[in-house]
């Protein structure tokens, strides 16, 4: 093919058309018309002008997407979350040498020309006509307009292509918008906007992110060689990437430096020294999302992120809320206490290794406030299964995470006790509590639950048989006592108390059923749910919904955030009685291994059928915490198992989660004054008096049946409300119940 010669009739025609089109635009030449094929495309002066006039003049500068930052309660950074890593700066926060370098290499006449550069257009038109190539003569203002279009396109691929397509129409549009911008903004404002929006490669949008990415410093602290390298990146961030192509990056940097010297903005001596300087990168890899959170805070970070994505206070729909988080430039301040988090993380990882066949999770809340203080688990947050990482947050339910909770065992028994005491049953209540018994039929909110298949509830040990009072039954975690207590008051009060403590809906989203085994903790809850429920005991009956966010700012604005809702779930007297009962568990009962030495602590152990789960949920007046230990898949029994390097013949809530709870809570409270519970006096129940008659047989209405007080024909004298062996069919209550402490 014959070489085209510049100056041919065809080339001159193209050049003439280009000049004609440009001159139509208000007598000002446009860089956008520097296309050698304009004549071949049928572009005329008339339709160019018409196209120009048809473009709306109301160009709007968008709100730029920025990274959002999540902080703990002391102001420490937990994580940075973004779609585009960007921090908006003011002009004075950008080093003058950076501003000058960008202008010199991209648009040296920026401060002299208007929206278009006449000399640049003439130069581009001439070179295009001579070479047959397309050379732009875009000003910084026009480049800014293009970047705005790219920003507005977001993740929409079609809009991105439209914003970057080299067409006459797009160039004309850029020009008109550039003219509008030059009318509305000063040159310094345009340059600042340009430096904040421009992409510098390696997920760095804007000069602040770029300075941090490549040199681990702020944009205001950039040196001449550093500024020149970053200014040179803009033309082609991939080709000049200093991490991948260091020589190309240095060559481009040196070009910028020489251009600055040519324009007399630096001296020749400065230029020579800068060119002789190595790149000296101090690269900081992109840190995005909760996976970058330190000290085990990834799960709490994930919880905060899910709160923002799901709460309507942050947007009308899921898409709007997600955009606010990842592109909003938010400063999110949370309730996470670093000391409590460190103590919880240390406790759970010391006692349970990430590689163990079971996992453990801890959630801590502040009684009376709902503030979440810590959230930790034995398996680290992440995606690498080879490192035993997971993104499943075992501390929360599937409403704000991916966990569905686990059966809580005997830690549910205090809920039944709270319902009974709040309904008028005294803490001195004595019940027969045989070693094992069929589940009795029980009333529900809508009728009656009937044990249709004869299911039996046993106690953990063969020597556990009553009668027992409530304190001893709580200390020993006697299953049959609490099933009989449940029968006595009915399932409806238990359900209503669970509702008040926000346990009416399980962690998997299902409603809490009303069945005989409810009190034995056969249903799924999360550590955060259990800690929040027990916190109501610590705060004398006040339940507060858990909260993780204290404030969110956006620039100078303060956004609304979800607030805790506190309600009186039970009387103060009931809560004080529960405090007394559960204080006894840590002093004389199954929870002694969890009890604290320097202050009062109360709580309850829990173990489920098959040793699949073990729990300890407890509290002081200042912290409520719940610890779960088990197989997330509910397949591995914790018998003959090594956990955290310690062998267990069989794991109970007392010896598995209990010590974790003690380490976590004692660490969280170190250095703080000890507080005390408000307690009540619970007299020891008096044994029944034998009046000489024969005790009746279970099921015989003439003896041993349900009584209120006094003597049954030929029987014994019983305390008020005493329940005998029962006289109806037993049944129901299948699976997963509490088996021991």
HUSUL-V899113 format. One record per helix or strand of 3 or more residues. SS is the DSSP state (hx for helix, st for strand). FROM is the first residue (numbers start at 1). LEN is the number of residues. If there is no record, write none. Layout:
{{SS FROM LEN} {SS FROM LEN}}
//
This chain:
{{hx 9 16} {hx 31 3} {hx 45 10} {st 68 4} {st 77 5} {hx 91 3} {hx 96 11} {hx 118 14} {hx 140 14} {hx 157 8} {hx 168 17} {hx 187 11} {hx 207 9} {hx 219 3} {hx 224 10} {hx 246 17} {hx 268 8} {hx 290 3} {hx 298 13} {hx 312 3} {hx 318 10} {st 331 4} {hx 338 14} {st 359 7} {st 371 7} {hx 385 3} {hx 409 14} {st 436 3} {st 456 3} {hx 470 7} {hx 479 11} {hx 491 10} {hx 518 3} {hx 527 12} {st 542 3} {st 549 6} {st 557 3} {st 566 3} {hx 572 17} {st 602 7} {hx 609 3} {st 613 7} {st 624 7} {st 639 5} {st 646 5} {hx 657 13} {st 738 3}}
//
